[in-house]
Amino acid sequence: MPKETWTLLTPPNMGAIAIIQLPSSALPKITNKTEWKIGKLYLVAIPDIDEAVAVKVTDEYAHIMPHGGMQILRKLAALFADLGLVQTETPTFLETQNAIEAAMLTALSIAQSPLAVDLLLSQPANLEGATRSEEDFSRAAILNHLIHPPKVVLLGAPNTGKSTLMNALTKQDTSIVHDLPGATRDAVGARINCAGLVVDLYDLPGFRDTSDSIEQEAITLAKQIAADAILTILIADAAHDWEESTQDHLKVATKSDVKIRDDADVCVSAHTGENLQELAIAIRDAIVPPEMLQSDKPWFFSGYSPTEE
């Protein structure tokens, strides 16, 4: 007989209120209340832990909403374990009609990119009765970047303005900026929204020969990050050459307010903001082509398989 489960529906960190899904049968065991009407909210005490708002959603499932402090969540987890409830990361969506809708809502709950929302919501109709082809595999691998942020790296010679560009894209002082070549000594990462596609962007130290053991170690790590990246943004100003890359890449010329290059995909100025939005769109389109976003073909998104129906 499968064990009963509970699921934290809110992020597993500090918050004002937590929402927990659990079996309705557990409500009388953890609260000071024994009689429950479906759909009615109650303010209840969870002895020695907290007060919470609770509701019996159906005969099978209930939600409790205690304060979201980590100590409270730890105490509740221990209480649930004592009752034999097993924690699961997959909630039961009571409003769904089938496995496709349930998988879609699960994907929607973890998708990082705004562009994923409408596309995921349209999939129950697109996937009904669909069988997966090789083309579908390839398309899903790309569209899944809307759920799980892909890795993008800035790569260029020292002092080409990578860190200044990184700070401009993240809108904060993420990277160290200095006129001294090699000021970036380690890979610096940040999650940013590129015109609807969320990516993990890394500012890598310039790849150069150096006797500095710390910088050598940083460059070794940076090369591994670069090898794992979905897209490499090659950075150069008018005074430097492009770094070599065998991966998918964009050539971005920096310091366009000083001098413009004619061999770049995009010319930007981090100081004036020129073409930063165009760069964000170029990054998005290089990773997820616009025609895929506009297609009505089925997306066998991460977490869904037709065998689940």
GIHUPE-V478833 format. One record per pair of residues at least 12 apart in sequence whose C-alpha atoms are under 8 Angstrom apart, sorted by sequence separation. I is the first residue (numbers start at 1). J is the second residue. If there is no record, write none. Layout:
i->{I,I}
j->{J,J}
This chain:
i->{8,9,32,41,42,52,53,93,108,163,189,190,207,251,252,253,255,256,257,266,7,8,31,32,41,42,52,53,107,163,164,175,189,205,206,232,251,252,253,254,255,256,266,6,7,31,32,41,52,163,174,188,189,205,250,251,252,253,254,255,257,6,7,31,32,40,41,51,52,91,174,187,188,204,232,234,236,238,250,251,252,253,254,255,257,6,30,31,39,40,50,51,90,104,174,187,188,231,232,233,234,235,236,237,238,252,254,255,5,6,30,38,39,50,104,187,205,231,232,233,234,235,236,237,238,5,38,39,186,187,204,230,231,232,233,234,235,236,237,256,4,37,38,39,104,159,186,231,233,235,237,36,38,104,159,170,184,185,38,159,163,170,184,238,50,159,170,183,184,237,238,49,100,101,158,159,169,182,238,100,158,182,237,158,49,49,100,100,175,185,186,116,185,115,116,187,24,114,186,24,113,185,186,250,24,112,113,185,187,24,25,27,111,112,187,24,111,112,113,186,23,24,110,111,112,166,23,24,22,23,108,21,22,107,163,21,22,162,21,22,20,21,19,20,19,20,19,18,19,152,154,158,17,18,149,150,151,152,153,154,155,158,17,18,30,149,150,151,152,153,154,155,157,158,17,18,149,150,151,152,153,154,155,156,157,16,17,146,149,151,153,155,156,157,15,16,17,146,15,16,14,15,13,14,231,13,14,231,13,230,21,153,153,162,6,152,161,160,161,153,160,161,151,152,155,160,151,152,153,154,155,156,157,6,150,151,152,153,154,155,156,157,4,5,6,7,113,150,151,152,153,154,155,156,160,3,4,5,6,7,8,115,152,154,3,4,5,6,7,9,114,115,195,3,5,7,8,113,114,157,7,113,114,157,113,157,195,112,156,157,194,195,156,194,197,155,196,165,194,195,194,161,160,161,168,168,165,165,168,164,169,145,142,143,142,143,139,147,143,144,143,144,140,139,140,140,136,140,136,137,136,130,132,126,126,127,126,127,126,127,119,132,123,131,123,130,107,107,107,106,103,104,103,100,100,99,100,99,98}
j->{20,21,44,53,54,64,65,105,120,175,201,202,219,263,264,265,267,268,269,278,20,21,44,45,54,55,65,66,120,176,177,188,202,218,219,245,264,265,266,267,268,269,279,20,21,45,46,55,66,177,188,202,203,219,264,265,266,267,268,269,271,21,22,46,47,55,56,66,67,106,189,202,203,219,247,249,251,253,265,266,267,268,269,270,272,22,46,47,55,56,66,67,106,120,190,203,204,247,248,249,250,251,252,253,254,268,270,271,22,23,47,55,56,67,121,204,222,248,249,250,251,252,253,254,255,23,56,57,204,205,222,248,249,250,251,252,253,254,255,274,23,56,57,58,123,178,205,250,252,254,256,56,58,124,179,190,204,205,59,180,184,191,205,259,72,181,192,205,206,259,260,72,123,124,181,182,192,205,261,124,182,206,261,183,75,76,127,128,203,214,215,146,215,146,147,218,56,146,218,57,146,218,219,283,58,146,147,219,221,59,60,62,146,147,222,60,147,148,149,222,60,61,147,148,149,203,61,62,61,62,147,61,62,147,203,62,63,203,63,64,63,64,63,64,64,65,65,65,66,199,201,205,65,66,197,198,199,200,201,202,203,206,66,67,79,198,199,200,201,202,203,204,206,207,67,68,199,200,201,202,203,204,205,206,207,67,68,197,200,202,204,206,207,208,67,68,69,198,68,69,68,69,68,69,286,69,70,287,70,287,91,225,226,235,80,226,235,235,236,229,236,237,228,229,232,237,229,230,231,232,233,234,235,85,229,230,231,232,233,234,235,236,84,85,86,87,193,230,231,232,233,234,235,236,240,84,85,86,87,88,89,196,233,235,85,86,87,88,89,91,196,197,277,86,88,90,91,196,197,240,91,197,198,241,198,242,280,198,242,243,280,281,243,281,284,243,284,254,283,284,284,254,254,255,270,271,269,270,273,270,276,288,287,288,288,292,292,302,299,301,301,302,299,299,300,301,298,302,299,300,300,298,300,296,297,298,298,299,299,300,293,306,298,306,299,306,301,302,303,303,303,304,304,304,308,308,309,309,309}
